[in-house]
Amino acid sequence: MRFRILTYNIHKAIGVDGVFAPERILEILRHHNADIVMLQEVDRAAPRSNHIDLGSYLSRELSYRHRAVSMNVHMKKGKYGNATLSRYSIGRQRNINLTIGRHKRRGAQHTRILVQNSASSAVVDVFNVHLSLRARLRRMQIQALLESGDLANLPTRQPCIIAGDMNDWHGSLKRQRFGPADFVCASGRRPGSRWAIKTFPSYAPTAGLDKVFYRGDVKLLQIFRSRLKIARVASDHLPVIADFEVTPNGG
């Protein structure tokens, strides 16, 4: 059973030209047509994004029947965080606090998604993350996620995907955190490479900040970044798209 995911830091739908234009994000998401969409920097009631609830807006306009939205950062006016949009039912959703001390608030949004077609179904645990700009804090945040009950209690064969803006410029998280926990990096430029597909800055990418890791009974079929011209302007990141195959429950 095949399904497509997409991870994208939409930068509040404010492009590199400084223009708030959520219709550009809509065009990109509509083109890539993912079953599960993991978004970061999603505004709610913020003046800079015309007080729109971006998670609800994108979900409604693209006809995603299921969504989970977790606000991590609260500003004087408005807030922002992560949003997961899904064509499939979301059975469980929880925001795992990854904030370290008094540093900027960060979270991992856990959704348990029932991937299904007309004949079969499978449960996939999805974690949508946006990590710190500081390497030490990133390591601590991923360790906290791995040790959380949401992830630590999952059987190792349970299909599990962790994706998002990891701000990991040098690819050290793969070696130091994900590898020892049996996660495979889907977004390496080649098998075994610690260097990820380049996604930042969108107009001339030099760093692979947006990554996808997976574990369990799920198979990666392909992964790529968006090459749409509009994606080079719509946000300061490029979206990453991955196709997976999962064995139906009981299969």
C-alpha positions in Angstrom: 0.0 0.0 0.0 1.6 3.2 -1.2 1.3 6.7 0.4 3.0 10.0 -0.1 4.3 12.4 2.5 5.5 16.0 2.2 7.4 18.1 4.8 7.6 21.9 4.3 8.6 24.9 6.4 6.2 27.4 4.9 7.7 30.4 6.7 4.3 31.6 7.6 3.4 31.7 3.9 5.7 34.8 3.6 8.0 34.4 0.6 11.6 35.4 0.1 10.1 38.5 -1.6 8.5 39.5 1.7 5.0 39.0 0.5 2.4 37.0 2.4 0.8 34.8 -0.3 -0.8 31.6 1.0 -2.1 30.9 -2.5 1.5 30.1 -3.5 1.7 27.5 -0.8 -1.6 26.1 -2.0 -0.4 25.8 -5.5 2.7 23.9 -4.4 0.9 21.5 -2.1 -1.8 20.9 -4.7 0.8 20.0 -7.3 2.6 17.5 -5.2 -0.6 15.9 -4.0 0.7 14.3 -0.8 -1.5 12.1 1.4 0.2 13.4 4.6 1.5 16.9 4.8 3.8 18.1 7.6 4.1 21.8 7.8 6.3 24.0 10.1 6.0 27.7 10.9 2.2 27.7 10.6 0.7 31.0 11.9 -2.6 31.4 13.8 -4.1 34.9 14.4 -0.8 36.7 13.7 -0.9 40.2 12.1 2.0 39.3 9.7 -0.3 36.7 8.1 -3.5 38.7 8.2 -4.7 37.0 11.3 -5.5 33.8 9.3 -5.5 30.4 10.9 -3.1 28.9 8.3 -3.5 25.3 9.3 -7.3 25.4 9.0 -7.1 27.5 5.8 -4.8 25.2 4.0 -6.6 22.1 5.1 -10.0 23.5 4.0 -8.8 24.8 0.6 -7.0 21.5 -0.2 -9.9 19.3 1.1 -7.8 17.4 3.7 -10.4 16.0 6.0 -8.2 15.5 8.9 -5.6 17.8 10.6 -3.7 18.3 13.8 -2.3 21.8 14.6 0.1 22.4 17.5 1.1 25.9 18.5 4.5 26.1 20.0 5.5 29.8 20.0 3.2 32.4 21.5 3.8 36.0 20.4 2.3 39.3 21.7 -0.3 38.8 18.9 -0.8 35.4 17.5 1.2 32.2 17.6 2.7 29.6 15.4 3.8 26.0 15.3 3.4 22.7 13.3 0.4 21.4 11.3 -0.2 17.9 9.9 -2.8 17.5 7.2 -4.0 14.1 6.2 -6.3 12.4 3.8 -6.4 9.5 6.3 -8.0 9.3 9.7 -5.8 10.6 12.6 -6.4 8.3 15.6 -4.1 9.9 18.1 -2.5 13.4 18.2 -0.3 14.9 20.8 2.3 17.7 21.0 5.5 16.6 22.7 7.3 19.5 24.4 10.9 19.6 23.2 11.7 23.0 24.8 15.1 23.1 26.6 15.2 25.4 29.6 14.4 29.0 28.8 15.2 28.6 25.1 12.7 29.1 22.3 9.8 26.7 22.6 9.9 23.7 20.3 7.7 20.7 19.8 7.2 17.4 18.0 3.7 16.8 16.8 2.8 13.1 17.0 -0.1 11.8 14.9 -1.1 8.2 14.5 -2.5 7.8 11.0 -4.5 5.0 9.6 -3.2 4.7 6.0 -5.9 2.8 4.0 -7.4 2.0 0.7 -10.6 0.2 -0.2 -9.3 -3.2 0.8 -6.8 -2.8 3.6 -5.2 -0.5 6.2 -2.0 0.1 8.2 -1.1 2.3 11.2 1.8 4.7 10.7 3.2 6.9 13.5 4.2 10.3 12.2 6.3 12.9 14.1 6.4 16.4 12.7 9.3 18.4 14.1 11.0 21.8 14.0 14.3 21.8 15.9 16.6 24.5 17.4 19.1 26.5 15.5 21.7 25.4 18.1 23.4 22.0 17.6 23.6 21.1 21.3 19.9 21.8 21.7 19.0 19.8 18.6 20.8 16.8 20.0 19.0 17.2 23.4 15.6 17.7 21.6 15.9 14.5 19.5 17.1 12.6 22.6 14.0 13.8 24.5 11.8 12.7 21.6 13.4 9.3 21.4 13.0 8.8 25.1 9.4 10.1 25.1 6.7 7.5 25.8 5.2 8.2 22.4 8.3 6.9 20.6 10.1 4.7 23.2 7.0 2.5 23.6 6.6 1.8 19.9 7.7 -1.7 18.7 10.7 -1.4 16.4 8.8 -2.9 13.5 5.9 -0.3 13.8 6.0 2.0 10.8 7.3 5.3 12.0 8.4 8.5 10.2 10.1 11.6 11.7 10.3 14.5 9.4 10.5 18.3 9.4 12.9 21.3 9.6 15.7 19.9 11.6 18.1 22.8 11.2 20.9 20.2 11.0 23.5 21.8 8.7 26.2 19.2 9.0 24.1 16.0 9.2 25.3 15.1 12.7 21.9 14.0 14.0 21.9 11.0 11.7 25.1 9.6 13.2 24.6 10.7 16.8 20.9 10.2 17.4 18.9 8.6 14.6 21.3 5.8 13.6 21.6 4.4 17.1 17.8 4.3 17.3 17.6 2.3 14.1 16.2 5.1 12.0 17.1 5.3 8.3 17.7 8.6 6.6 15.5 8.8 3.6 16.7 12.2 2.5 20.4 11.5 1.9 21.7 12.6 -1.5 22.8 9.0 -2.0 22.6 5.8 0.1 24.7 6.0 3.2 25.4 9.7 2.8 25.1 12.0 5.8 24.4 15.0 3.5 20.8 15.6 2.8 18.9 16.9 -0.2 19.5 20.6 -0.3 16.4 22.7 0.6 17.7 26.0 2.1 17.6 28.8 1.0 14.9 28.0 -1.5 16.2 30.3 -4.2 19.7 28.8 -4.2 19.9 25.8 -1.8 23.2 25.0 -0.1 22.0 23.1 3.0 19.7 20.1 3.6 17.8 21.3 6.7 14.5 19.5 5.9 14.9 15.8 6.5 12.9 12.5 6.6 13.8 9.5 8.8 11.9 6.3 9.0 11.9 3.0 10.9 9.9 -0.3 11.0 7.9 -2.1 8.3 7.8 0.7 5.8 9.8 0.9 2.5 11.0 4.1 0.9 10.2 4.2 -2.9 11.5 7.6 -3.8 12.3 11.0 -2.4 12.9 14.4 -4.0 12.6 18.1 -3.4 10.2 20.3 -5.2 11.5 21.8 -8.4 8.6 24.1 -9.1 9.7 27.6 -10.0 7.1 29.1 -7.5 8.6 27.1 -4.7 11.8 29.1 -5.0 9.9 32.2 -3.9 6.9 31.0 -1.8 9.1 30.2 1.3 12.7 30.3 2.3 12.7 26.4 2.4 11.8 23.9 -0.4 9.4 21.1 0.4 10.6 17.5 0.4 8.3 14.8 -0.9 8.7 11.0 -0.2 6.7 8.0 -1.4 6.5 5.0 0.9 5.0 1.6 0.8 3.6 -0.1 3.9 2.4 -3.6 4.5 -1.3 -3.7 5.5 -2.0 -4.8 9.1 -2.1 -8.6 9.2 -0.4 -8.7 5.8 
